[in-house]
């Protein structure tokens, strides 16, 4: 029975990682629809939204079945609780990718506002945070998860810098307001993706060390 349970846990982890790869790919394609002016990439993201949603349901059902039939304790229970929360964050990352893809289809109807400098940096950083948070889960690597938490501020700084630049463009040339506003939405979605990667990293730390670091200001003694 124990061997069967271990197999089920490993299979659950692999399904979660596959969902993570779908979400990460969706973000990459959605952003590059903007950066490379490739509308077909946005269309791919929109067409694959259901696959991520269906996988979220499948993983939730697997977690519920294991909780109900195996009555796991200690580390196994923490793992299942972490998977349940990570599953929700990955689905929301997929939603953010869809939002970016929708913005891309609108942005591409207008001339490019400015050279893209901060946006690709922000995208690379957010994507790496998602990837590293999932790698931390696979390896049980608390240090890698902590490094994801530290990078969240970098994403926020890039978002703020991009906001300031785009608002300047909007004030100087009313013809650029629409496209600039859509780019602000893209930056906001990337910032939210960084937030979800941070949530995943926090859940990895909970799974590995049994510590809840979501609200460090609270005293839990």
Backbone bond lengths (Angstrom), bond angles and torsions (degrees), N, CA, C in turn:
res aa  C-N    CA-C-N  psi(-1)  N-CA   C-N-CA  omega(-1)  CA-C   N-CA-C  phi
1 X - - - 1.461 - - 1.528 110.77 -
2 X 1.376 115.06 -43.53 1.459 119.30 -178.63 1.522 110.99 -63.03
3 X 1.340 116.81 -41.96 1.461 119.93 178.60 1.523 110.85 -61.94
4 X 1.315 116.57 -39.27 1.461 120.97 179.08 1.529 110.11 -64.47
5 X 1.327 117.05 -40.51 1.460 121.69 178.33 1.525 110.39 -63.84
6 X 1.338 116.71 -43.68 1.467 120.03 177.70 1.521 111.09 -60.10
7 X 1.324 116.05 -39.82 1.472 120.52 177.68 1.524 110.24 -63.36
8 X 1.329 116.48 -42.59 1.468 120.50 179.27 1.530 111.14 -62.93
9 X 1.322 117.13 -39.94 1.466 120.87 179.17 1.525 110.98 -65.44
10 X 1.325 116.53 -42.04 1.463 120.33 179.24 1.531 110.90 -65.47
11 X 1.330 115.57 -40.88 1.461 119.52 178.10 1.523 110.77 -64.19
12 X 1.325 116.83 -38.79 1.461 121.65 177.41 1.522 110.25 -62.48
13 X 1.312 116.39 -43.79 1.472 120.44 178.61 1.526 110.93 -60.43
14 X 1.324 116.65 -43.08 1.463 120.33 -179.36 1.530 111.73 -64.96
15 X 1.316 116.79 -38.02 1.474 119.70 177.58 1.525 110.52 -66.42
16 X 1.339 116.20 -38.91 1.460 119.88 177.83 1.525 110.65 -64.50
17 X 1.317 117.34 -40.98 1.463 120.83 179.10 1.522 111.24 -66.19
18 X 1.324 116.23 -36.71 1.462 119.09 176.93 1.523 110.35 -65.10
19 X 1.315 116.78 -41.52 1.465 120.05 176.21 1.530 109.80 -61.98
20 X 1.334 116.50 -40.83 1.456 119.94 177.64 1.515 112.38 -60.84
21 X 1.325 116.47 -40.09 1.468 119.57 179.44 1.533 110.83 -66.63
22 X 1.338 117.15 -36.19 1.462 120.26 176.69 1.531 111.00 -64.88
23 X 1.337 115.89 -43.48 1.460 120.22 -179.30 1.525 110.77 -65.56
24 X 1.333 116.38 -43.49 1.465 120.45 -179.83 1.535 110.81 -64.00
25 X 1.330 116.20 -42.00 1.466 119.54 178.44 1.517 110.98 -63.73
26 X 1.328 116.86 -38.84 1.465 120.51 179.60 1.524 110.89 -62.14
27 X 1.334 116.45 -42.48 1.466 119.91 177.96 1.526 110.13 -61.88
28 X 1.326 116.60 -47.43 1.464 121.23 -178.84 1.532 111.53 -58.85
29 X 1.317 115.87 -46.49 1.462 119.73 -178.64 1.525 111.47 -67.24
30 X 1.331 116.81 -40.07 1.465 119.99 -178.60 1.523 110.92 -63.91
31 X 1.331 116.32 -44.95 1.467 119.28 -179.77 1.527 110.75 -66.18
32 X 1.319 116.55 -40.53 1.467 118.58 -179.31 1.524 112.51 -72.87
33 X 1.310 117.28 -17.90 1.469 118.62 169.62 1.528 109.79 -60.92
34 X 1.352 115.50 -37.08 1.469 120.78 177.09 1.522 110.74 -75.74
35 X 1.334 116.79 -53.87 1.462 121.38 -172.56 1.521 112.77 -63.52
36 X 1.331 116.61 -37.74 1.470 121.19 -175.80 1.526 113.11 -103.22
37 X 1.342 115.95 4.52 1.475 121.30 -178.85 1.530 110.76 53.59
38 X 1.334 116.11 48.01 1.465 122.50 -178.51 1.525 109.14 -115.03
39 X 1.321 116.09 92.05 1.458 119.44 -175.55 1.520 112.28 -64.91
40 X 1.329 117.28 -28.12 1.467 118.64 -178.38 1.528 111.23 -64.07
41 X 1.349 117.61 -27.46 1.470 119.94 176.63 1.522 110.65 -66.03
42 X 1.324 116.10 -39.45 1.464 119.87 176.63 1.525 110.40 -63.14
43 X 1.317 116.47 -39.77 1.465 120.53 -179.89 1.531 111.26 -65.19
44 X 1.344 116.49 -36.05 1.468 120.37 177.11 1.526 110.37 -63.09
45 X 1.338 116.21 -44.65 1.467 120.34 179.71 1.523 110.70 -60.15
46 X 1.318 116.45 -45.40 1.464 120.35 -179.28 1.525 111.26 -64.34
47 X 1.319 117.06 -36.36 1.466 120.55 -177.70 1.532 112.15 -73.66
48 X 1.347 117.25 -22.59 1.461 120.59 -176.70 1.528 113.19 -99.73
49 X 1.329 117.04 5.78 1.471 119.74 -179.36 1.523 111.53 -59.19
50 X 1.328 116.95 -40.87 1.469 120.23 -176.95 1.530 111.92 -62.52
51 X 1.343 117.01 -32.56 1.468 119.95 -178.55 1.522 110.87 -63.03
52 X 1.325 116.40 -40.69 1.466 120.44 178.68 1.522 109.99 -68.24
53 X 1.319 116.96 -43.10 1.466 120.44 -179.73 1.531 111.47 -62.81
54 X 1.334 115.80 -41.30 1.467 119.68 179.48 1.529 111.09 -65.21
55 X 1.341 115.71 -37.17 1.459 118.57 179.73 1.527 111.11 -69.12
56 X 1.333 116.67 -34.65 1.460 119.31 176.06 1.532 110.46 -58.58
57 X 1.322 116.29 -45.27 1.465 120.61 179.68 1.529 110.60 -63.11
58 X 1.333 116.49 -43.77 1.463 120.35 -179.80 1.530 111.48 -60.05
59 X 1.335 116.24 -45.50 1.469 120.25 -178.28 1.523 110.22 -66.38
60 X 1.323 117.42 -42.36 1.466 120.39 176.61 1.532 110.68 -56.86
61 X 1.316 116.14 -43.53 1.467 119.93 -178.89 1.532 111.13 -65.78
62 X 1.336 117.13 -38.41 1.468 120.70 177.71 1.528 110.37 -62.86
63 X 1.345 116.08 -45.02 1.464 120.18 179.99 1.529 110.52 -61.59
64 X 1.324 116.42 -46.43 1.459 120.45 -179.12 1.522 111.35 -61.36
65 X 1.332 116.57 -40.63 1.467 119.97 -179.47 1.530 111.15 -65.63
66 X 1.333 116.68 -41.73 1.463 119.85 -179.84 1.528 111.65 -68.38
67 X 1.312 117.02 -38.05 1.459 120.59 177.20 1.535 110.98 -63.74
68 X 1.326 114.92 -38.94 1.459 119.73 -176.21 1.522 112.78 -76.77
69 X 1.328 117.72 -34.73 1.469 120.40 -171.88 1.526 114.15 -99.02
70 X 1.338 117.13 -24.27 1.464 119.55 -173.66 1.531 114.09 -107.53
71 X 1.329 117.01 -18.82 1.464 121.30 -177.79 1.535 111.52 46.90
72 X 1.330 116.87 59.01 1.472 120.47 -174.65 1.524 112.21 -66.71
73 X 1.321 114.97 155.32 1.458 121.13 -179.74 1.532 109.42 -124.55
74 X 1.324 115.86 161.28 1.463 124.29 170.15 1.528 112.27 50.77
75 X 1.342 117.32 -122.89 1.460 122.02 -171.90 1.528 111.97 -61.60
76 X 1.330 117.40 -38.70 1.465 119.87 179.85 1.523 111.30 -64.78
77 X 1.318 116.22 -38.37 1.462 119.52 177.98 1.526 110.31 -66.83
78 X 1.339 116.98 -43.33 1.468 120.19 177.62 1.524 110.50 -60.53
79 X 1.334 116.49 -39.69 1.455 120.07 179.69 1.524 111.04 -61.83
80 X 1.329 117.12 -45.99 1.463 120.47 -178.81 1.528 111.50 -65.15
81 X 1.328 116.59 -39.42 1.464 119.55 177.58 1.528 110.71 -65.95
82 X 1.335 116.47 -39.61 1.469 120.48 178.17 1.522 110.44 -64.92
83 X 1.328 116.92 -43.56 1.469 120.59 179.02 1.523 110.82 -59.68
84 X 1.320 116.77 -42.34 1.460 120.29 -179.76 1.523 111.34 -60.17
85 X 1.336 116.51 -42.24 1.462 119.66 -179.61 1.533 111.28 -73.02
86 X 1.336 116.15 -41.46 1.470 119.97 179.39 1.522 110.16 -62.05
87 X 1.325 116.23 -39.38 1.458 121.57 178.33 1.528 110.96 -54.84
88 X 1.333 116.54 -44.87 1.454 120.30 178.37 1.506 112.42 -64.72
89 X 1.331 117.35 -39.98 1.468 120.12 179.23 1.524 111.34 -66.44
90 X 1.323 117.74 -39.09 1.464 119.98 178.63 1.525 111.15 -64.62
91 X 1.327 116.39 -39.27 1.468 118.57 178.01 1.527 110.24 -63.42
92 X 1.332 116.60 -38.63 1.461 119.25 179.48 1.523 111.82 -71.44
93 X 1.332 117.62 -30.96 1.466 120.00 172.31 1.525 109.61 -61.96
94 X 1.331 116.24 -41.04 1.462 119.80 175.02 1.514 111.85 -60.01
95 X 1.338 116.31 -39.53 1.473 120.17 177.49 1.524 111.01 -63.49
96 X 1.341 116.74 -40.80 1.466 119.76 178.64 1.527 110.55 -64.03
97 X 1.332 116.49 -38.50 1.465 119.88 177.47 1.527 110.68 -62.34
98 X 1.322 116.77 -39.62 1.462 121.17 176.91 1.527 110.26 -62.59
99 X 1.334 116.66 -42.78 1.461 120.11 177.96 1.529 111.24 -59.93
100 X 1.346 116.21 -42.26 1.466 120.19 178.76 1.525 110.44 -64.81
101 X 1.333 116.48 -41.49 1.461 120.12 179.35 1.529 111.05 -62.32
102 X 1.316 116.82 -40.31 1.463 120.33 177.90 1.520 110.98 -65.25
103 X 1.338 116.43 -40.61 1.461 119.51 175.70 1.524 110.49 -63.31
104 X 1.328 116.83 -39.14 1.468 120.50 -179.05 1.522 111.24 -58.48
105 X 1.325 116.99 -43.48 1.466 119.30 -178.82 1.526 111.45 -62.79
106 X 1.335 117.13 -28.78 1.466 120.45 177.90 1.525 111.74 -83.16
107 X 1.339 116.33 -39.35 1.465 120.74 179.87 1.517 111.16 -60.59
108 X 1.330 116.42 -39.35 1.466 120.35 -174.35 1.523 113.14 -70.60
109 X 1.329 118.00 -6.29 1.466 120.62 174.86 1.524 111.77 -83.87
110 X 1.337 116.93 -3.39 1.466 121.46 -175.28 1.525 110.29 -126.95
111 X 1.340 117.05 157.94 1.475 119.82 174.44 1.524 110.48 -61.65
112 X 1.319 116.15 150.59 1.461 120.69 -179.58 1.524 110.09 -63.98
113 X 1.317 116.39 131.91 1.467 121.83 -176.02 1.515 111.62 -68.95
114 X 1.321 116.87 -47.99 1.455 122.56 -174.46 1.521 109.05 -154.98
115 X 1.340 116.74 162.12 1.472 117.78 173.91 1.531 109.58 -60.77
116 X 1.317 115.49 138.18 1.457 119.40 -178.57 1.531 109.54 -83.96
117 X 1.317 116.01 110.51 1.461 122.40 178.98 1.528 110.06 -119.72
118 X 1.317 115.87 -58.77 1.467 120.23 -177.05 1.526 112.35 -73.84
119 X 1.340 116.68 -31.41 1.469 119.28 -177.47 1.527 112.19 -62.70
120 X 1.349 119.38 -48.33 1.473 117.66 177.17 1.526 112.89 -63.96
121 X 1.338 117.67 -34.52 1.467 119.86 176.63 1.523 110.15 -62.83
122 X 1.309 115.01 -45.05 1.460 120.43 -179.18 1.529 110.68 -62.95
123 X 1.318 116.02 -42.14 1.467 120.77 179.76 1.526 111.00 -64.39
124 X 1.337 116.73 -46.22 1.466 120.21 -179.81 1.525 110.85 -60.46
125 X 1.318 115.89 -40.01 1.460 120.54 -179.01 1.527 110.92 -67.56
126 X 1.326 116.90 -46.06 1.467 120.61 -179.38 1.532 111.15 -64.55
127 X 1.335 116.52 -42.81 1.464 120.20 178.98 1.527 110.69 -62.69
128 X 1.338 116.72 -42.35 1.463 120.49 179.68 1.523 110.95 -64.43
129 X 1.327 116.80 -35.92 1.468 120.02 178.06 1.526 110.82 -63.63
130 X 1.335 116.70 -42.45 1.466 120.14 177.84 1.531 109.89 -63.02
131 X 1.329 115.54 -48.19 1.466 120.33 -178.31 1.532 111.38 -61.20
132 X 1.329 116.75 -44.99 1.468 119.76 -177.18 1.526 111.99 -70.99
133 X 1.314 117.02 -32.85 1.462 118.66 178.06 1.525 110.39 -64.73
134 X 1.328 117.01 -38.05 1.464 120.38 178.08 1.528 111.52 -73.55
135 X 1.340 116.73 -37.37 1.467 119.53 175.08 1.527 110.73 -62.50
136 X 1.337 115.90 -36.19 1.465 119.76 177.64 1.526 110.89 -62.87
137 X 1.330 116.13 -36.77 1.462 119.92 177.29 1.521 110.36 -64.82
138 X 1.326 117.10 -45.83 1.462 121.44 -177.58 1.529 110.48 -61.49
139 X 1.329 115.70 -42.92 1.469 120.32 -175.20 1.528 113.11 -88.27
140 X 1.335 116.51 -10.27 1.456 118.68 -171.53 1.515 110.62 62.52
141 X 1.336 116.03 38.80 1.466 123.12 -170.99 1.526 110.30 -98.69
142 X 1.326 115.42 99.11 1.455 120.17 -178.40 1.529 111.91 -67.77
143 X 1.330 117.52 -35.08 1.468 120.76 -179.22 1.524 111.46 -66.20
144 X 1.336 116.78 -40.49 1.453 119.96 177.74 1.522 110.22 -64.50
145 X 1.329 116.52 -40.42 1.461 120.37 177.10 1.528 110.69 -61.96
146 X 1.327 117.33 -41.14 1.461 120.89 178.21 1.524 111.01 -62.94
147 X 1.330 117.28 -35.32 1.464 120.03 179.91 1.528 111.16 -66.50
148 X 1.336 116.52 -31.18 1.466 120.26 175.55 1.523 109.98 -65.05
149 X 1.323 116.63 -43.35 1.462 120.58 179.59 1.528 110.86 -59.61
150 X 1.319 116.90 -39.43 1.469 120.43 -177.92 1.520 112.18 -68.47
151 X 1.333 117.49 -26.65 1.465 120.33 -177.26 1.525 113.84 -80.57
152 X 1.319 117.25 -11.58 1.464 119.96 -177.43 1.532 111.35 -59.65
153 X 1.315 117.36 -38.73 1.462 120.61 179.66 1.528 111.67 -64.63
154 X 1.325 117.15 -32.35 1.462 120.07 178.35 1.527 110.92 -64.31
155 X 1.320 116.08 -41.74 1.466 120.59 177.40 1.524 110.15 -62.15
156 X 1.331 116.28 -43.32 1.466 120.07 -179.84 1.527 111.30 -63.05
157 X 1.319 117.44 -39.29 1.470 119.97 179.43 1.522 111.28 -65.53
158 X 1.317 116.66 -41.92 1.476 119.63 177.76 1.525 111.07 -63.80
159 X 1.329 116.02 -39.83 1.469 119.37 176.60 1.518 110.75 -59.97
160 X 1.322 117.50 -46.92 1.472 121.00 -178.86 1.525 111.24 -62.85
161 X 1.323 116.03 -40.34 1.467 119.90 179.59 1.522 110.81 -65.15
162 X 1.328 115.92 -43.10 1.463 120.33 179.21 1.525 110.92 -64.88
163 X 1.322 117.24 -40.97 1.464 121.29 178.01 1.526 110.47 -57.75
164 X 1.336 116.44 -47.56 1.464 120.09 -178.13 1.523 111.37 -61.21
165 X 1.320 116.74 -44.66 1.466 120.39 -179.24 1.523 111.45 -63.65
166 X 1.328 116.00 -44.74 1.465 119.64 -177.13 1.526 111.67 -68.95
167 X 1.318 117.08 -35.84 1.472 119.33 176.62 1.525 110.50 -64.05
168 X 1.324 117.40 -35.70 1.465 120.91 176.35 1.520 110.77 -63.62
169 X 1.320 116.85 -44.75 1.467 120.64 177.52 1.528 110.67 -60.71
170 X 1.306 116.75 -41.12 1.466 121.12 -178.86 1.523 111.35 -64.50
171 X 1.339 117.61 -38.88 1.458 121.14 -179.53 1.525 112.12 -73.22
172 X 1.329 116.23 -30.67 1.463 120.08 -176.98 1.521 112.85 -82.70
173 X 1.325 117.50 -27.48 1.467 120.08 -175.40 1.531 108.81 -145.97
174 X 1.309 116.26 105.76 1.467 120.68 -177.30 1.529 112.34 -63.47
175 X 1.329 117.51 -21.98 1.460 120.63 -179.62 1.536 111.36 -68.65
176 X 1.334 115.73 -17.74 1.466 119.21 -177.33 1.527 112.75 -99.76
177 X 1.326 116.63 3.26 1.464 119.93 -174.48 1.519 111.73 -59.82
178 X 1.316 117.06 -46.53 1.468 119.50 -173.13 1.521 110.90 -63.73
179 X 1.348 117.37 -51.96 1.463 120.18 -177.63 1.525 111.01 -65.38
180 X 1.340 116.81 -38.12 1.463 120.07 179.99 1.526 110.73 -65.19
181 X 1.318 116.21 -39.79 1.462 119.34 178.50 1.527 110.72 -63.64
182 X 1.321 117.83 -39.97 1.469 120.44 178.37 1.525 110.91 -64.62
183 X 1.339 117.12 -36.20 1.465 119.99 177.21 1.529 110.86 -66.73
184 X 1.322 116.24 -35.16 1.468 119.75 175.01 1.528 109.94 -61.61
185 X 1.341 116.39 -40.80 1.468 120.10 177.58 1.529 111.17 -63.96
186 X 1.337 116.69 -39.26 1.468 120.14 177.69 1.520 110.08 -61.27
187 X 1.340 116.06 -45.59 1.467 120.36 179.68 1.526 110.73 -62.17
188 X 1.320 116.33 -39.63 1.466 120.26 178.84 1.524 110.58 -63.97
189 X 1.315 117.22 -40.08 1.462 120.37 178.48 1.526 111.24 -66.44
190 X 1.329 117.48 -38.81 1.463 120.08 176.75 1.527 111.10 -64.52
191 X 1.325 115.82 -38.28 1.460 119.24 176.39 1.529 111.01 -62.29
192 X 1.328 116.85 -39.82 1.461 120.59 178.10 1.536 110.76 -67.24
193 X 1.328 117.52 -35.06 1.468 120.51 176.15 1.528 109.77 -62.28
194 X 1.347 116.24 -41.85 1.458 119.81 174.91 1.514 111.78 -60.16
195 X 1.333 116.68 -38.62 1.470 120.79 177.58 1.525 111.21 -62.87
196 X 1.329 116.24 -42.27 1.466 119.52 -179.76 1.531 110.93 -67.87
197 X 1.340 116.96 -37.96 1.467 119.87 175.48 1.522 110.26 -61.87
198 X 1.337 116.25 -38.26 1.463 121.03 176.60 1.531 110.49 -62.97
199 X 1.328 116.53 -42.44 1.472 119.93 176.72 1.525 111.08 -58.56
200 X 1.339 115.88 -42.94 1.463 120.15 -179.49 1.523 110.19 -63.05
201 X 1.335 116.26 -43.46 1.465 120.20 179.53 1.535 110.67 -62.07
202 X 1.320 116.82 -39.40 1.462 120.28 177.43 1.527 111.22 -62.56
203 X 1.346 115.65 -38.76 1.465 119.08 178.55 1.522 111.54 -69.06
204 X 1.333 116.86 -32.67 1.468 119.91 176.17 1.532 109.99 -63.98
205 X 1.324 116.89 -43.29 1.463 120.42 178.44 1.530 110.18 -62.23
206 X 1.338 116.32 -39.09 1.464 120.37 176.88 1.527 110.64 -61.85
207 X 1.332 115.96 -43.83 1.462 120.41 -179.57 1.527 111.31 -65.90
208 X 1.333 116.93 -45.73 1.466 120.94 -174.38 1.525 111.92 -73.88
209 X 1.344 115.77 -46.20 1.463 119.69 -170.47 1.522 114.50 -111.10
210 X 1.328 117.05 -7.07 1.462 119.62 -178.49 1.514 112.84 71.38
211 X 1.352 116.48 20.01 1.465 120.68 -179.38 1.521 109.77 -109.22
212 X 1.314 116.33 133.23 1.468 122.14 176.30 1.524 107.48 -94.91
213 X 1.345 116.34 108.43 1.473 120.77 -176.24 1.527 111.47 -108.12
214 X 1.316 116.77 17.32 1.463 119.24 -176.43 1.524 112.51 -66.98
215 X 1.321 117.20 -33.88 1.467 120.94 -177.52 1.527 108.71 -130.41
216 X 1.334 117.03 78.43 1.467 120.11 -173.37 1.526 114.19 -61.76
217 X 1.339 118.30 -21.06 1.454 120.09 -178.61 1.529 112.76 -73.34
218 X 1.341 116.16 -17.70 1.465 119.11 -178.90 1.519 110.01 -80.21
219 X 1.314 116.32 137.64 1.454 122.27 177.27 1.519 108.27 -92.97
220 X 1.364 116.49 114.51 1.468 120.24 -176.12 1.528 112.28 -104.95
221 X 1.312 117.29 18.15 1.461 118.43 -179.51 1.513 111.53 -69.08
